[in-house]
Each structure stands twice: as C-alpha cells, then as structure tokens.
Amino acid sequence: MRKEQNKPHQRYHQLYLRWKSSGKGARVFCEQESIKYSTFWYWAKKFKTSALPKHEFIEMKVDKIEVKSSQPLAELRLTDKGALIFYELPEPEWVKALLS
C-alpha cells in the first residue's frame, strides 16, 4: 500500500522537474502532457515549498555603513531649540559618553 501511495508523488515530481527545465508556462505544459492543471499545480506547490531553504535569516557582518544620501539617518531632539542630526551612525562609545 505504501508503494502505491508514493507513485503519484514520484510521477508528479518527475513532471515538475521536466516542467521547470522546459521553460514553458504551467498551463501549456499541462496541456501538452495531458494532465489536469489543478492537480499538477497542487503538487508543484508542494515541491516548490519543500525546495525553499529551512532558515529565513542569515547572519551578515557589516564593518561600516556608508551613507550616500543627503537625508539624515537619525535625529535626536534635545529641546525645542536644539537637536542632533546624524548623517551616519556614530560609534556606540561616543553616544554613551554624550549621554552620561
């Protein structure tokens, strides 16, 4: 029984791989293969989802960010008359010293 249940999976996986390498639209491919579009697309979504990477985020190390815009990156209002406007990120030690 288990072998029989796996046959559609194998069949549609082979069709999916052929479709991906064909460069054709899914509907055209299904018509040429004489298969139902809705059934094929059901399986195609399963194969596409299982092919996605397992991790959503990757770690990125950035030494310094260059700001190439004339727009401020951040603004810190101290009073009604004063503000600090940053066009690039300051060093954390500088901010700590400023606030202490």
Helices and strands as residue ranges (DSSP letters): H 2-22, H 26-33, H 37-50, E 74-77, E 83-86, H 92-99
